[in-house]
Amino acid sequence: MARRAVLLLLGIAGGLLLAGSARAYTNAGPISEEIQNLFWAITLFAVVVAAVVFGILAVFLVRYRESVSPRPTSWVEGDRNLEILWTVIPTIILIVIVIISVPVLVYTDTIPPPDTTVRVVGTQFIWTFYYEDGTTSSPDLWIQAGTVVKLEVTATDVVHSFAVPDLGIKIDAFPGHMNHWWMQGDVPGDYLIQCAELCGLEHAKMLASVEVLSEDEFDAWLTRRRAEQTAGTSDLGQETWEGVCSKCHGLSGEGGIGPALAGSVVIADPEAVEDLVRNGRRTMPAVGAGWTSEQVTALTNYLRENPPGGG
Ligand code: CUA
């Protein structure tokens, strides 16, 4: 009987463990690695404490069940030594957790000398990234593996939160305020960016990815992107349309939260579009208030060549 109860408890514990690890994040950078090591160390304490508590509970449930011990035992008034013991042990565990946590906090909060700085701007409902040389990318971020990227995080309208779970990154983006942090991706690949602050109707669609590239790939990307952007041939216009405008007006301009754009006279007029995105109108936020003129031009060029609902 005791064995069956123990097996049942072990089964439940195992199921909970499996359920918890179903969406395990990878350790693709030093910050996530430090945080996950700390997480597992603290989990180890929790598992040991739970095993002791539930183990004793199981033994008592089985040994003193009513069919075996129909009469209550005598009243026990307390045990000073036991009480000291179960106060001292958790205190020691908490002190150990503080001792192993503080260095992780200091490590993740201290920005190492950066190899590059990227400004991260949250807007309903897209992220835009500005590199030091003026290159703009949106909605995806491209970084070089193994380098320290300093992040300057802000927003243009409401509070967003820039989160890259696989890299251990989550930092709030406030309008009118610059937050500073850093990120590093060690393993090339692409990792999900998600907005982690409810920022409006399309919050759940504020998804993108970080592309961590090898040095050669990154250099090639940045050079190509810069050249295309200067020449006005980059995908920035399409990215802006798909990342910003279409979230409210529909991918084909069919409308949604915002009005349908087919046949709109404003869309055909670059100056009117610039005025609209920079200043907003009625319920439309000033999504492009912080855009470079390159980005606005990229958008108006894209709209001229691909009028929404026009083909
Ligand atoms: Cu931006 Cu949620």
Residues whose N, C-alpha, C, O or C-beta is under 5 A from the ligand:
A	BS01	CUA	H160 C195 A196 E197 L198 C199 H203 M206
